[in-house]
Structures are given as structure tokens and as C-alpha cells.
Amino acid sequence: MTALPRGPGRFAGRTLAVATMHGKEAAIGPALCTALPLTGFNAIPDLDTDRFGAFSGEVERGTDPRTAALHKALHGAERSGADLVIASEGSFVPYPPAPFITCDEEWLVLLDARDGTSWTHRHVTLDCMAGGLACTTADEVLAFASRMGFPEHALVLKPREHWRSGDTVVKGIADRRALQGEVHRLLAAHGGLWVESDLRAMMNPTRMAAIRTTAERFARELGTCCPQCGAVHFAISEALPGLPCGLCGQPTRSIRAHLRRCASCGHFATVPREDGRVSEDPQHCDHCNP
């Protein structure tokens, strides 16, 4: 097999296939086509990505999100014959520094099926519209809907929080009349229901924006080449703390710089913060504000 170019030239003249059934190509494709020498992008038609997990619970995700995204990309390549495939996977989980807050963790995996190389990017944001609630009245459902940005952000209704075989799940509810009708039907049948945000990208504008941001950052990282070997994706692998306090000069826990590392040759380098900050406000210093 002929060796592929190490730099962005490996993407020249190629079309990006997006492994999605939820409209993510509109958020992912333009970002990568702007940063890389691609000819265009398209979604892979008739692809069932829900087989790798569904937010509403009918299919449990059996792997971590990064692996799920890779499996989607591999499946997309197998089904379509495309040799450059990108896939996305999201999770809504407690934010580690403050577990009572929900964050959106988005993963993107780009697969070059010509040599099996893959690249990964992770982005975490607190800007998300996600939640669920057990309800016994229509008023409870409507109050929850208002908090979750309905009708711009769609809802899912089901008899209980954890799906059971035979349960009816109504997704994509983005109309007040439709919501009221389904609520009354479920309350009459079960005496209660579970309402939750529809977290599929095309039904959740806030999540779609997070995917777009992830793609833009991924594209910048892919376009950054290793100064040692020229391979793409000389990516940030670690945040280095120690930004000095602007008053006393002592290191703080804030990010001082980033470490970039090449997965191809192992070369690494420390690079300054992108925002150019060289000192931290004393209020974040353990010495000045213990």
C-alpha cells in the first residue's frame, strides 16, 4: 500500500462522509471543510446509528463514548464504502468539579479507512439543555417544558424513566398541542409519566451548537502539524497548571500552558495559552486569597 501524505495533503480532493442519522453533518461538515483541503461532505444515507445507543433508553450504549463514536465511523465506512468518515457521540453527565451540574461531553472521531488511522477530539460544555422529571399532572409537564426551552428544544415522553420492553416512547415532541395530547393519554393509562429532553442533535439546538464548536476545535487541531514529522493533529494532550498570580507571582491552579503531543512520532512541546494571558487575578491565588 502506498504511504499516505503525513500532512493535510492526505485529505486533499477527498469527500468527508458523516456517519449520522440526526442531521449532524450540518454542524460538522463545514468546520472540517474550512480547515482541511476537502472537496465537500455528505451524510451517509440509511445509516442506523441508534444501534450503538439511544438517549431514550431503548438501546443501551455498551461502550464508552469515544469507542461508540469509533464504532459508528467504522460502521459508516463498511455500509457506504467511504474511506474518510467522521462520527459523533455525546453524553450528559455530572460535571466533575461540581457534580450537581450537568455537562455535555461531545466526542468526534475521524477515521481514514485507507490506512486505519483515526483521530479523536473531546469537548465539554456546561451550556446544555438536558433533564428529566417524573410527573403526575399536566401542569408539572408544562412547567418542566418551559424550563427546558420547549418548543425549540423537543421533548420525549414515556411511561417511566427506565425503558422496559413494550413501553411506548414518543420522541420529537415540539408542539404544545401534541404535548398536551400525549400527556393526557399517558396520564390516563398509567397515572404518571416521565418527560425528558430529546437529546438527539436535530431536536436539541443547544447540543447541535456544542457539536459545531467541537468540530471547529477539532478542525483546528487536525490542521496543526507536528514540527518534527509533519503529521496532522499535533494536538493538545494536557493542560499545565501554574499560571502565576498577578500580585505575588506565586503559581496558581489556573492553566499556565498546554502540552501538544504527536501520536505519530511522540514529539511533544509546551505551548502558551491561546488567549495570551500571562498572570492570574489574585482572587484565584491560594496565597493572596487562601
LINDA-V167606 format. One record per backbone hydrogen bond with DSSP energy under -0.5 kcal/mol. NH is the residue of the N-H (numbers start at 0). CO is the residue of the C=O. Records with the same first field share a line. If there is no record, write none. Layout:
NH=CO  CO
This chain:
9=6
10=7
11=8
12=36
13=10
15=39
16=14  83
17=41
18=16  85
19=17
25=22
26=23
27=23
28=24
31=27
32=28
33=29
34=30
35=31
37=35
38=13
39=13
41=15
43=17
44=42
46=43
47=45
48=46
50=47
51=48
52=49
53=58
56=53
61=59
67=63
68=64
69=65
70=66
71=67
72=68
73=69
74=70
75=71
76=72
77=73
78=74
79=75
80=76
84=110
85=16
86=108
87=18
88=106
90=104
92=90  102
94=97  100
95=93
97=94
100=97
102=92
103=124
104=90  102
105=103  122
106=88
107=120
108=86
109=118
110=84  108
111=116
112=82  110
113=82
114=111
115=111
116=111
118=109
120=107
122=105
124=103
127=125
129=127
132=194
134=192
140=136
141=137
142=138
143=139
144=140
145=141
146=142
147=143
148=145
149=144
151=148
152=148
153=151  202
154=172
155=195
156=169
157=193
158=167
162=160
166=163
169=156  167
170=168
172=154
173=171
178=174
179=175
180=176
181=177
182=178
183=179
184=180
185=181
186=182
187=183
188=184
189=185
190=185  186
191=185
192=134
193=157
194=132
195=155
196=130
197=153
198=196
202=199
203=199  200
206=203
207=203
208=204
209=205
210=206
211=207
212=208
213=209
214=210
215=211
216=212
217=213
218=214
219=215
220=216
221=217
222=218
223=220
224=222
225=230
229=225
231=5
232=220  221
233=220  223
234=232  260
236=258
237=258
239=256
240=238
241=251  253
242=253
244=249
245=279
248=244
251=242
252=283
255=239
256=239
257=270
258=237
259=257  268
260=234
261=266
262=260
265=261
268=259
270=257
272=255
275=272
279=243
283=280
284=281
288=284
